[in-house]
Amino acid sequence: MAEGYMGPSHHDIPLTTLPETAFKEIEILLNKNCSPKNDLVPNWDGLAELIGFSSKEIWTFQQQKSPAGAMLKEWKNKPHLTPTVGRLVELLDKLGRPDILSLFKKQLGEIRSNNSKEISYHDVPLHALTYSLRKKLENYLDEEYLLVNNVSPNWGGLAELIGFDSNEIWMFDRQVSPTAALLKEWMKQSHLDPTVGRLLELLHRLGREDILTDFKQQIDNDVSKYITKQKEIKNPIQDSSVSSGLGEIVIPEFLSLQEVILGKKIVYDAFVCYNPYGECSKDIQFVKEMIQILENPPHNFKLFVPSRDDLAGLNKFPVDCEIISERCRHMIVVLSPNFLQSEICEFQSTFAQSLSPAARDKRLIPIKIEECKTPNILSIMACCDFTKKDLWQWSWDRVVKSIKKQLTEEDFQVESSSRSDAPYDDNVGRSSSALRSGSNTKTVSKESNHQTQVAESPNGRKSTHHPEEKKVKYATTCF
């Protein structure tokens, strides 16, 4: 189906497209009496029988002045009987009526040309497929499959065949529907040939004949509607990389200076949210120092720093959203009085927090470089305190570890006694104190005759907890 797949065949062209002159000639020939062949009379009643009309309906046609005309007219109004040009040609061939076929062979060629123009499906952009069809493709391709010839016959194998790299495939895998994310991104990248024909070709290479078979009719219908619509508006087929919506914001393929230089997308370790402007220059000085520490050995992180890495001339807010949500794993928020004066910083940090409610995946990493009021959206998160020189080394270590490893839900929980009315002992007090001093100790214990378990906190301290202790949520504050 995929190789050289062309436009709609005669089986996709309605019978109503035949001109009346052709119908009249067919009527005349079918109304003539003929000798039976292979238990079929090769005239109108034999054709009616092959079409699927009942004996009662055939008797009704026989009462008309032109039985063939009445039968053809009724057939055009019966969608379940497949009233198409291709079906008529197929049944006339079964009846052994080459005389009728040759009679309007030229007209069949004109019909084929007028309806499809022999447009290859490789010329039809992927966005010609309807939303409902793409949702069905998601259901088929999102499923997990065993490798076949070292290729996974699902969305992952399709992404590899299209030409996406491992970083891009990793980003698709994070989405609710990887197939939906893949198709959306593919339609943006014209150099990857986002066409219906290319999709069919790659599905064939993946061995997904089930998709090609199940959706053939709907794909043909979508392409036919697209071609018809293009004729109606008398415009050329629109390039898939150009937005078709009025006022729709188009996000370019490359969003940073490094991406333009390298010619490919980059996944950054962190987006640096700071205010480079204002009367105080401490923010930009701190960010430059942070760049020197984090982007060089031994860490070698990739940071996206606004005013250094963004491109001029782009629509800033939607581009920032795309970079924060799709290109960056974390956001480092540099808090200072200068930060609070920036509407852009407020927008960036609020958007990032909305992607990770309750800080479940540690997307935001707040850093306080001057005493200032903490924004409400960051108040539940632990801050790295750079206002005191004595804490800098510890704070840098915490920043590095936060970027390297995402926290799990357990990092936002503490252990308490299984008895809700049990008083806290000294161990609990010490653990709470440890939390305030940056130890991130996960467990506390209550003296018991039962066996205890030992857990080691990120800074190396050990604490014990009772096996039956239950977990409760807590919120940390800036320190």
Number of C-alpha atoms within 10 A of each C-alpha: 14 19 11 12 16 18 24 22 14 21 17 21 21 16 22 14 12 17 11 10 10 14 17 13 13 20 20 14 17 22 17 11 11 13 9 12 11 9 8 17 17 23 24 29 22 20 22 21 15 14 17 13 16 11 12 9 14 19 12 13 21 16 10 12 10 15 21 26 20 18 23 20 14 14 20 15 13 10 10 8 13 18 22 21 21 17 19 19 19 14 16 19 14 16 20 16 16 12 12 17 17 11 13 17 13 10 14 20 11 13 18 18 13 10 19 20 14 13 16 15 23 21 17 23 23 23 19 17 20 16 10 10 13 16 14 12 17 20 12 16 22 17 13 12 14 10 11 11 8 8 16 17 21 23 28 24 21 21 22 15 15 17 13 18 12 12 13 20 19 14 15 22 17 11 12 10 17 23 26 20 18 23 20 14 15 22 20 19 14 15 10 13 19 26 22 22 24 22 20 24 18 18 23 17 16 18 13 16 15 12 16 17 10 10 15 14 13 14 20 18 17 17 24 19 15 19 20 14 13 14 12 9 8 9 9 9 14 12 14 20 17 11 14 12 8 6 7 8 11 15 14 11 16 16 22 20 15 16 16 14 9 10 11 14 17 21 18 18 19 23 27 25 25 26 28 18 14 13 7 13 12 17 21 15 12 15 18 12 10 15 18 12 16 18 13 12 9 8 11 13 18 17 21 27 18 16 10 9 14 19 17 11 6 13 12 13 12 13 19 21 15 14 20 24 17 16 22 20 20 24 26 23 23 25 27 22 18 21 22 17 13 15 10 17 20 17 15 20 22 15 15 19 19 11 15 13 12 15 21 17 16 22 25 28 24 23 21 21 18 17 12 13 12 19 14 9 15 20 15 16 21 20 25 24 22 22 15 11 9 10 12 14 10 13 19 18 11 18 17 14 13 17 21 14 10 15 16 12 12 13 15 19 18 20 20 21 20 14 10 8 7 10 9 13 12 11 16 18 12 12 20 18 13 15 17 16 11 17 16 21 25 23 25 26 23 20 12 9 7 9 9 16 12 13 16 13 14 14 11 10 12 14 18 18 22 22 13 13 17 15 15 11 11 10 11 14 13 16 14
